[in-house]
Structures are given as C-alpha cells and as structure tokens.
C-alpha cells in the first residue's frame, strides 16, 4: 500500500472512532426557525405545564445508584423526552445533562401553572451534593448514565459502519500458532498489515484491535440505496509483537522472510479464522447525553435489527439501525416514536379483491445513542409489538 493509502486508512479509523463517540454535543443539521428557537428557549426558562407531570411525580427525590436519567425523566414526566424543559435547559445547553449524581436531592418546584426541577429548595442557592467518593474516582464516572449502560455498552464498540474498501485495506489474520482453522479467546494468531503498512509495535501505534468480518450492506428500505456497510464484530486482539523481516538461513542474494505480527485473542463472540480483519479499538470514553425530542420533523425507517439475521421482529432493549445519520441531524439522546409500517392486505370485502395498506400505528419509543454519517443506532425503550425492518420513526407525540 502506498503512503497516501496508509494515511487514508488511518484517517478513516479516526473518523470511525469519532463517530462512535458522537454524543449530543453534535449540533443538529436540520433547519431550526427563529420561531422554534424562541419557543424552545421560552419553555426552557419556565419549565413544563403541570399537566405534563407524571401522576405520582415526587416533590423531592434522592438519587440512588442504579438510577438512569431516562428513568428519572419517566418518574417526573408523562413524556420523558421533555426532560430538558423540566430541567431548564435551552438549545445551547442541551448537550449538557447537568450531571446528576447518587446522593443528590432533586426538588420539584411548582409556580404559576408550571413545574421545574432543581437541586436545591426554592429560594436556596443551587448546590450539588454527592456521596463521598475516593480520590481516584472522577465525577463523570459517578454521574447517572442516560440509559442502563449494559444495554448499549457493547454497541459502543461493536457496530462499525464502513465504506466498502475499508476492511479490504485493513490488517488481516493469516495463521495460528497450532495451524487451527477456527480460533477463539486465549488463542494466539498471526497477522499482516497491508503492503507498505506493516503492523508494528512502536510507541504511539495501537496495541488493542478489534476483529471484524465481511461488511454487510445497509440498504435504505424505502429507496434501496446503500447507506454504508456494517462490519461483523468478532472479538478483541492485543498486539504483542510486530511484523519483521528475517534473512533465510543459508540463502544467497539476501533472501528474507516476512514474519507476521503476533496477537492474542480475547472476548471472542464468534469463531475467528484466517482472513478476518483488524481495526484499532476505540478508546473507552464516558458517554452521557440528554433524552430530548427533535427540534425539526423527522421521518426515518428501520434499516436492520442489529446482531440477528434470523429474527424478524425486535423488542424492548434491542438495538436497531435507522436510515438517518449525523449528516441528517441525528444525535445521541434523540427520542423518536416507533410506528408500524401498515401491512398490505387483500380487501376480501371487495369483489375485485383490491390490495390495501393498513394505517401506521404508534408502537413505542426508541432513543438514538450512536451515529455515523448516514446511519444511526437506537435502543428500543418501549414496543407494543415487534419492530420490523421498514417500520417508521417520527417525532414523539
């Protein structure tokens, strides 16, 4: 591979990492009218109408370990995505969840028909009280996550949307120590980088890699357009020895052998074999965002159900890919309403047996948590019936 090609691969890896860590700090690209902005800021400054509060919204609540921002939003609001308004955020602050911590007391303030949530009683100075922490813990680590992290944490490193050539240009596994065909956690494997870009063990060069297989095309269910390719995640690999060139003993004319790099496998989800590809693992990063509704109309469709080729329907706590991405204004924290795609049936009451499509019906909620350029991943928060490829996602009502 030429030096420019090597730079392109490295640049793409950096872009993929940046996309994986995308959060609500990304600005929406949908046009927001001055009227919409003014309304949002006015609402944020006064809170939400009392009619928007949940029936049993507590006047005070002490945050506990295990709570989530979404859970507390649902405790206080009939429509949890209105959390930024209850918490008093404006559009410029919406990326900041005003971190909430275990041990902190929340106070519900009601005045003039509106409600707002504070961290101190009305009239008192706003303070943040947290439980005692050791000096080694960061506040970010102790803050409440937006969702149950075990539901989405694997997906922050597993799905990777790439262009068609990325995996072909990535380092590949070429052999195992014991000449086994199938490899798993604990096995040692050998790999080579693309021509001109060997896997090297040097300062500043990644040591942690993820193993991927063939990328599956993600097609827009409405247009058939390919939005990207989802690489199949297989496991992790640690680089323990870089590639080398060694002379062949007794050979003339400086003949030398290529000695592939050595890696140890771990966390394998599926069998790994020669030909599978390696991409640098993203750094772990604290991820938090605010559940909120889009500021502009959204019309999206379900592209795929992540991690399952056999299951046609997805349910609560499963992950779906949708056909809008960062360039369409998607950002982590957006709450969207799931709607069924009305089925086409034959009208048996019609003499001509005409084909008709049943109306679309509300079916639950999903929250975007990971975005790429043209594709996003969302967690199904609620679903009355199975979610299918082609189902719609729109602004919550």
N, C-alpha and C positions, 0 to 999 in steps of 0.2 A: 504494500500500500504506500502511496506517496505521502510526503509530509502534509500537503493540504488535506488529503483524505483523512489522515490521522487527526488533524485538527477538527475536521467536521465531526468525526465520531465523538471526540472529547466534548465538543460544543453541544452535540445533541444530548449526551449523557447529562451535562449540566442543565440543559433545558428541561429534560425529563425530571430531574431532581427538583428543579424549581417548581414544576407543575405539581409534583406530588406534595409539596409543602405549601401549596397555594391555600390561602385562607381568606377570611372575609376582608383582609386588607386590600384585596384586589378591588378596584373600582368597577362598578357596573358600566357596561358599554351601551346599554340601552339608553336612548334619549330620555331625559327627565325634564319635563317642562318647568318653567319658573313657578307655575301654579302648584304643581305636585310637590316641589321642594318646599314652598312656603307652607303648604298644608302639613307636610310631614314635620317641619320644624315647630309649627304652632302646636300640633298634637303632642309632640315630644316634650314641649315645655310645660304642658298642663297635665299630662297623664292620659288615662283612658276613662271613658264613661263608667260609672258604677255598674251599669248594665252589662259591661264586658267582664266583670269579675266572676270567677267561679263561685258556685253556691256556698261553698264552705271555705272560702279564702280566709286564712287566719290573719288576725291583726298583727301578731308577732310570730316569728318562726326562727328557731335556732338551727342553723345549717349543720347537717351531720355528714360524716364520712359515708360515701356511697350515694349521696345525692348527686343529681345532674342538673345542669341549667335547664334542660328541656323538662325534666320532672318538676322542678320548682315553678317553671312557667305554667305548666298544666295545673299545678296546685292553686295558682292565683288567677288564671285566666281561662275563660271558655275557649278562646282562640290563642293558644300559646305563642304563635308567631308574632303576636302584638307585644311581646316582651320588651322590645326597645322603647315602646311608648310608655309602658308601665314604669320602666326603669329610668325614663327621662333622657334618652339618647337622641341626638339629632343625626342627620345624614353624615356629617363629618366624623362623628364618633362611633358610627355603627360597627366599625371593625373592632372596637374596644369593648369587651364584655363587662367592663367594670368588675374585675375579678372578684368572685365570691369564694369565701373560704370556710371550711369546717370551723365551728365555734362562733361564727359571726351571727348576730341577730338582725333579722330583717323586720322593718316596721312598715305597715300599710297605712298610708296617710290618705284620708278622705276629706275633700273640701269642695264645696260648690258643685257637687254632682260628679266630681272626677276623683280618680284614685292614682296615687303614685307610691312607689316602693322606695324606702330609704334604708340607710344603715345606721340611723340614729333617730330617736324620737323627734317629733315635730318641735322646732324651736331650738334643738340642741345642735352642737357642732357635729358635722358629718365625720364619723370616725370609722376605722376598720379595725375590728378586734378578731384576732385569730388565736387558735390554740397554740400553746408553747411548742416550738419546733427546735430541733437540734441545729447547730450552726452549719451543718453540712447540707441541709435541705434548702431548696430555693422556694420562694413564694409561688412561682409558676407551677412547680411540681405539686404544691398542696392545693392550688385553686381547683374549683369544681370543673370537671370536664363538661362539655356540652351534651354529650351522649355517653352511654355506657361504653367505655373505651375498648373493652374486649370484643365488642361487636364490630368495630371499624378498624381497630389497630392493625390486624393482618392486611387489610386492604390498603393501608397507607404505604406498604412496601411491596405488595404482591402485583396488583394490576399495573401494567405498563403499556401505554398506547404509543406505538412507534410507527415510523414510516416503513415501507416495505423492505428497504435495504439495510436497516439498522442491524438486525440480527445477523444478516449475511456478512456484515463487516465486523462483527464482534468476535472476541477470542472464543475458541471452541475447544471442547474436551476431545482429546484424541485417543486416550488409552487409560487403563487402570493398572495398578501395581500387580494384580494377580490375573490379568487378562480376562477379567469377568466382563460379561456383556452388559449386565444391569448393576447399577451402583446405588448405594443408599447412605444414610447418615453414618459417619465414622469411617467411611471408605476414603482411600487416597486416590486421587485422579491426577492425570497429566493433561496439560492444555497448551495450546499455541495461540499467540496473537496473530492478527492479520499480517501479511507481508509488509515489512518495514516498520511494524509496530509491535515488537515482542512484549510479552508480559515480563516486567522487570520488578525486582524487589529493591526499590530505592526510596530514599526519603521523598515524601510528597506524592508517591504513587499509591493508588488504592491497594489495600490488602484484603478488604472484605468485598466479596462479589455475590451476586445473585445469579441463579441458574435459570435459564429460560429455554423454551422450545418454540416450535413454529408459531408464528403470529397469525391469528385468525382475523379475517376482515370483519370490521364492524360496519354494517350497512344501515343506512337510514331506511327504516321500514316504510316510509312514505315515498321516497324517491329512488331508492336502490343505490344511492351514491355511497361510495366507500368513505367513511369518516376518519378512518385510521385502522391500525392493526393491533389487536390485543395479544401481547405475548403471554404464553402459558408459563406461570411461575412454578418452579420445581423444588427449589431449596436454596441453601446458602453454601458458600465456599470461601475458605480463607487461603490466601496465597502464602505459602511457606518457603518457596524457593523459586527464583526467577528463571527465565529461559537462559540458555547458554550455548556456546559453540565450543565443541571439544574436538581436537585432532584425532583422526583414526590411527590407532597404534600400528606402526609399521607401514603406513600408507605413504606413497610418494606424492609429490606435487602439492603438498599442503592440504590434502583431502581432510574434511572435517565433518562431524555430525552435528545436527541440531538436537539439543537436549531440551525437551519441553519443560515448561514450568510445573511445579508441584503444588497441588491444592488439597485441602482436607474438607470433606463434605459434612454438613450438619443441617438439621431442620428439614430434611427431605420430606416433601409432601407426596411425591410420586417417585417411581424408579427413574434414575438418571442414567443416561447412556452416552456413548461417544457420538459426537455431532451436536450435542446440546451446547448452548451459547452462554457466555458470561458477560454480565454488565456490572459496573461498580455499584455497590449498595449505597443508598442514600443515607446521610447522617440522621440519627434519631433527633427529633425536634419536638418541643412542646407545641401542641396544636390546640387552640381554643378559638371559638367563634360564637357569634350570637345568632340564635334562631330568629329569622325575620322573613317577612314576605317580600317578594319582588316589588320594585317601585314602578315597573312598567309591565305591560301584558306579556305573558309567557305562553307559548304553545310548543310543547315538547312531546316526544314519543319515546317509549321504552325500546331500546335497541337490543338489549340482551339481558339475561339473568346470569349474574357472574358465577363462575365456577361450576356450572351444571349444564351439560349438553342434553341430559336425559329428561330433566324436569321442565315441564311446560309452564307451570304456574309458580310464582314466588309469593311468599307470605311475609308476615311481620318479622323484622330483624334480618331479612335477606337484602342483598345488595343488587341493584340494577344499574345498567348503563343507559344513559339517555343521549339523544341526538343533538344536544346543545352543549357548548363548552365555554371556556373563558372568553373567546372572541365574540360570543353571543351574549355576554353579560352574566353567565353563571358564576357563582362564587360560593365558597363554603358557608353553610348556615342558612341558605335559602330554603324555605319550606314551600313545597308545592303540593297541590291536591292531585291525587291519583283519580283518574276517570277510566271506566271501562271503555273499550272500543266496541261499540254496538255490533252484535253479530248479524251477519247476513243470513236471513232465513227465507224460506218459501212461504208465501201467504197462501195457506191452504183454504182460506175462506174465499179466495179469488178464483174465479173459473179459469183464468189464464195462468194461475199459479205464479204470479209475479214475484220477483225477488225483492225483498225489502231489508233495510238495515235498522235494527232496533236503536233507540236513543242511547247516547252515552250517559252513564250514571256515576255519581261520586262514589269513590271506593276506598278512601283513606288518605293518608299523608305520607310524604317522603321528604327527607332532608338531604340536600347536596352536601357532600363532605370532601370531595376530591375532584379537581377539574384538570382537563387537558385542553388543547386548543379547540377541538370540535366535539369532544365527548366529555361527559361528566359522570361520576358515580354517586348514587344516592342510596341512603338507607331507608327501607320501608319502616315507618313508625307505626302505622295502623293500616290494616287492609281488611275490608269486609269479605272479600272473596279473592281468589287467586289473581295475581297480577301477571299479565301476559305481554310478550313482545307485541308492540303496536299499540298498547294502551297509552292514554294521553296523560300529560302532566300540565296543569294550568295553575294560575294564581289561586291561592286558597280563598274560600268564600268567607 
